[in-house]
C-alpha cells in the first residue's frame, strides 16, 4: 500500500546551517498494518510524514502509495491518504460540524452531512459540534482533526502525535480507532513520543536517528533483541548503540 525508497531531504537552518532531516530512508507498510515511526526529537519523523503527505518536496527518493507515484501524481495520492499533523490547524470561527462537512464535500463523500455527524459522534465530539473551533480544548481539537482526516475513508492514514492533549479515556479511544482502521484494511503510520501507545497498537516499528533508519521489526522482535518487555527500554538501547 505504501512504499518509501531511499528518501533524502536536507534544509538550511539559520542557526544550525545545513541540516540532514532524512537520509536514505526506506520502508513499506502493507494494508491492515500499523507501522510505528519512532525517534528522538529532530530524528526526521515529522519531515518524513510531511513528505509522504505531499506537503514537503524530497530532494531525492520515491514514495508510491497504492501504485501511484507521489512525484508523478500528488493529487491522486492525496485522494487516497489522510494526514493528521501534530498541530490542529482548525479555523477558529467555524464549528467542528462545519469543518468536517466541508471536507466531506471537498472529498466528494456521499451524504456529507450524515458522514460528518457520525464521525463526530464516534470520536466523542458531538457535544461540541456547533462550538467555534477556537473555543475548543486541545483534546477536543484533536478529535475534530481526526474526524476531518477520516471523512473520506482513506487507504493510508498518517498520524503525527494523534493523542497529544487527550486525557486517558480519549487516548484509549484514539488507539482503539487506530486498530479499527487497520482492521478495515488501511495502512497506518503513527509517530508518537508515548512509546507505550505505539507498543500497544503497532505491528512493526521503525526507529529513526538523524534521519536514518537504525532498526526495524515487529515490536516483539525489538523487545526480544533488547532483552526487555518495555519498548522505552528497547528504544533507548538502540539509540545508545547507534551513537556508540
C-alpha positions as CSV (number, residue, x, y, z in Angstrom):
1,X,0.0,0.0,0.0
2,X,2.8,2.4,0.9
3,X,6.4,2.1,-0.3
4,X,9.2,4.6,0.6
5,X,12.6,4.1,-1.2
6,X,15.8,5.9,-0.5
7,X,14.3,9.2,0.7
8,X,16.6,12.2,1.2
9,X,15.8,15.7,2.5
10,X,18.2,18.5,3.5
11,X,17.3,22.0,4.6
12,X,19.1,25.1,5.8
13,X,18.5,26.3,9.3
14,X,19.6,29.9,10.2
15,X,21.3,28.8,13.4
16,X,22.4,25.3,12.5
17,X,23.4,25.6,8.9
18,X,22.6,22.7,6.6
19,X,20.5,20.0,8.3
20,X,20.1,16.5,7.1
21,X,16.5,15.7,8.0
22,X,16.1,12.4,6.1
23,X,19.0,10.3,4.9
24,X,18.3,7.3,2.7
25,X,15.1,6.2,4.4
26,X,13.3,3.1,3.0
27,X,10.3,1.3,4.5
28,X,6.9,-0.1,3.4
29,X,3.5,-0.5,5.1
30,X,1.0,-3.1,4.0
31,X,-2.8,-2.9,4.0
32,X,-4.1,-3.7,7.5
33,X,-0.8,-2.8,9.2
34,X,0.1,-0.2,11.8
35,X,3.7,1.0,11.4
36,X,5.2,2.9,14.3
37,X,7.7,5.6,13.3
38,X,9.9,6.4,16.3
39,X,12.9,8.6,17.1
40,X,14.1,11.3,19.3
41,X,13.4,15.0,18.7
42,X,15.0,16.0,15.4
43,X,15.2,12.5,14.1
44,X,13.2,13.3,10.9
45,X,9.8,11.8,11.8
46,X,7.6,14.8,11.1
47,X,9.6,15.7,7.9
48,X,9.1,12.2,6.7
49,X,5.3,12.3,7.3
50,X,5.1,15.7,5.6
51,X,6.9,14.3,2.6
52,X,4.5,11.4,2.4
53,X,1.6,13.8,2.7
54,X,2.9,15.7,-0.3
55,X,3.4,18.9,1.8
56,X,7.2,18.8,1.6
57,X,9.2,18.0,-1.6
58,X,12.0,15.5,-1.1
59,X,15.5,16.1,-2.6
60,X,15.6,12.5,-3.9
61,X,13.8,9.2,-3.4
62,X,10.5,7.7,-4.3
63,X,7.1,7.4,-2.5
64,X,4.5,5.1,-4.0
65,X,1.0,4.9,-2.5
66,X,-1.4,2.4,-3.8
67,X,0.6,2.1,-7.0
68,X,0.6,5.9,-7.6
69,X,4.0,7.7,-7.6
70,X,3.9,10.7,-5.4
71,X,6.1,12.8,-7.8
72,X,4.1,11.9,-10.8
73,X,0.6,12.5,-9.4
74,X,0.5,14.1,-6.0
75,X,-3.2,15.0,-6.3
76,X,-4.2,11.4,-6.8
77,X,-2.0,10.4,-3.8
78,X,-3.9,12.9,-1.7
79,X,-7.2,11.3,-2.6
80,X,-6.1,8.0,-1.1
81,X,-4.4,9.3,2.1
82,X,-5.0,11.5,5.1
83,X,-2.5,13.3,7.3
84,X,-3.2,14.2,10.9
85,X,-0.5,16.7,11.9
86,X,0.7,17.4,15.4
87,X,-0.9,20.9,15.2
88,X,-4.7,21.2,14.8
89,X,-4.8,23.9,12.1
90,X,-8.6,24.4,12.5
91,X,-10.3,27.7,11.6
92,X,-11.3,29.5,14.8
93,X,-14.7,30.7,13.6
94,X,-16.0,27.5,12.1
95,X,-17.6,24.8,14.2
96,X,-16.5,21.1,14.1
97,X,-19.7,20.2,12.2
98,X,-19.0,22.9,9.5
99,X,-15.3,21.8,9.2
100,X,-15.9,18.1,8.8
101,X,-18.9,18.6,6.5
102,X,-16.8,21.0,4.3
103,X,-14.0,18.4,4.0
104,X,-16.6,15.7,3.2
105,X,-18.0,17.8,0.3
106,X,-14.5,18.6,-0.9
107,X,-13.6,14.9,-1.0
108,X,-16.8,14.1,-2.8
109,X,-18.2,12.0,0.0
110,X,-21.8,10.8,-0.4
111,X,-24.2,12.1,2.3
112,X,-21.5,14.5,3.7
113,X,-23.8,15.8,6.5
114,X,-24.6,12.4,7.8
115,X,-21.0,11.1,7.5
116,X,-19.6,14.2,9.3
117,X,-22.1,13.9,12.1
118,X,-21.5,10.1,12.5
119,X,-17.7,10.7,12.8
120,X,-18.0,13.5,15.3
121,X,-20.2,11.2,17.4
122,X,-17.8,8.3,17.1
123,X,-14.9,10.4,18.3
124,X,-16.8,11.9,21.2
125,X,-17.0,15.4,19.7
126,X,-20.8,15.5,19.1
127,X,-21.4,17.6,22.2
128,X,-19.2,20.3,20.8
129,X,-20.2,20.0,17.2
130,X,-21.6,23.6,17.0
131,X,-19.0,25.3,19.2
132,X,-16.5,27.5,17.3
133,X,-13.2,25.6,17.0
134,X,-11.3,28.5,18.5
135,X,-13.2,27.8,21.8
136,X,-12.4,24.1,21.9
137,X,-9.9,22.5,24.3
138,X,-6.7,21.0,22.8
139,X,-8.1,17.5,23.3
140,X,-11.3,18.3,21.5
141,X,-9.5,19.8,18.6
142,X,-7.6,16.6,18.2
143,X,-10.9,14.7,17.9
144,X,-12.1,17.1,15.2
145,X,-8.9,16.8,13.2
146,X,-9.2,13.0,13.3
147,X,-12.8,13.2,12.1
148,X,-11.7,15.6,9.3
149,X,-9.0,13.1,8.2
150,X,-11.2,10.1,8.2
151,X,-14.2,11.6,6.4
152,X,-13.3,10.1,3.0
153,X,-12.2,6.7,4.3
154,X,-8.5,7.0,3.2
155,X,-6.5,3.9,2.3
156,X,-3.4,5.3,4.1
157,X,-3.5,7.2,7.3
158,X,-0.5,9.2,8.6
159,X,-0.7,10.2,12.3
160,X,1.7,12.6,13.9
161,X,1.2,12.6,17.7
162,X,-2.5,11.7,17.4
163,X,-3.2,11.5,21.2
164,X,-1.4,14.8,22.0
165,X,-3.6,16.8,24.5
166,X,-6.0,14.0,25.2
167,X,-6.9,12.6,28.6
168,X,-6.5,8.9,29.4
169,X,-10.0,7.8,28.1
170,X,-9.5,10.0,25.0
171,X,-6.1,8.4,24.2
172,X,-7.6,4.9,24.6
173,X,-10.4,5.8,22.2
174,X,-8.0,7.1,19.6
175,X,-5.8,4.0,19.9
176,X,-8.8,1.7,19.5
177,X,-9.7,3.8,16.4
178,X,-6.2,3.2,15.0
179,X,-6.6,-0.5,15.3
180,X,-10.1,-0.3,13.8
181,X,-8.6,1.5,10.8
182,X,-6.1,-1.3,10.3
183,X,-8.7,-3.9,10.7
184,X,-10.6,-2.2,7.9
185,X,-7.6,-2.8,5.7
186,X,-6.0,0.6,5.9
187,X,-2.2,1.1,6.2
188,X,-1.5,3.3,9.2
189,X,1.8,5.1,10.0
190,X,1.8,6.5,13.6
191,X,4.5,8.7,15.2
192,X,4.3,9.3,18.9
193,X,6.6,10.1,21.8
194,X,4.5,7.9,24.0
195,X,6.1,4.6,23.2
196,X,3.7,2.6,25.4
197,X,1.0,3.6,23.0
198,X,3.0,2.6,20.0
199,X,3.8,-0.7,21.7
200,X,0.0,-1.3,22.1
201,X,-1.1,-0.6,18.5
202,X,1.9,-1.2,16.2
203,X,2.6,-4.3,14.2
204,X,6.0,-3.1,13.1
205,X,8.3,-0.3,14.2
206,X,11.0,1.7,12.5
207,X,13.4,3.6,14.7
208,X,14.9,6.8,13.2
209,X,18.0,8.6,14.4
210,X,19.5,11.6,12.5
211,X,17.3,10.9,9.5
212,X,18.4,7.2,9.2
213,X,16.5,4.0,10.0
214,X,18.7,2.3,12.6
215,X,16.3,-0.5,13.4
216,X,13.1,-2.1,12.1
217,X,11.0,-5.1,13.0
218,X,8.0,-6.3,14.9
219,X,7.5,-4.9,18.4
220,X,8.1,-8.5,19.8
221,X,11.4,-8.7,17.8
222,X,12.7,-5.4,19.1
223,X,11.8,-6.3,22.7
224,X,13.4,-9.8,22.3
225,X,16.7,-8.3,20.9
226,X,16.9,-5.8,23.7
227,X,16.0,-8.4,26.4
228,X,13.2,-6.3,27.8
229,X,9.4,-6.1,27.9
230,X,9.4,-2.3,27.5
231,X,9.6,-0.5,24.2
232,X,11.0,2.5,26.0
233,X,14.0,0.4,27.1
234,X,14.5,-1.1,23.7
235,X,14.3,2.3,22.1
236,X,17.0,3.8,24.4
237,X,19.2,0.7,23.9
238,X,19.0,1.2,20.1
239,X,19.9,4.9,20.3
240,X,22.8,4.2,22.6
241,X,24.1,1.6,20.2
242,X,23.7,3.9,17.2
243,X,25.7,6.7,19.0
244,X,28.4,4.5,20.3
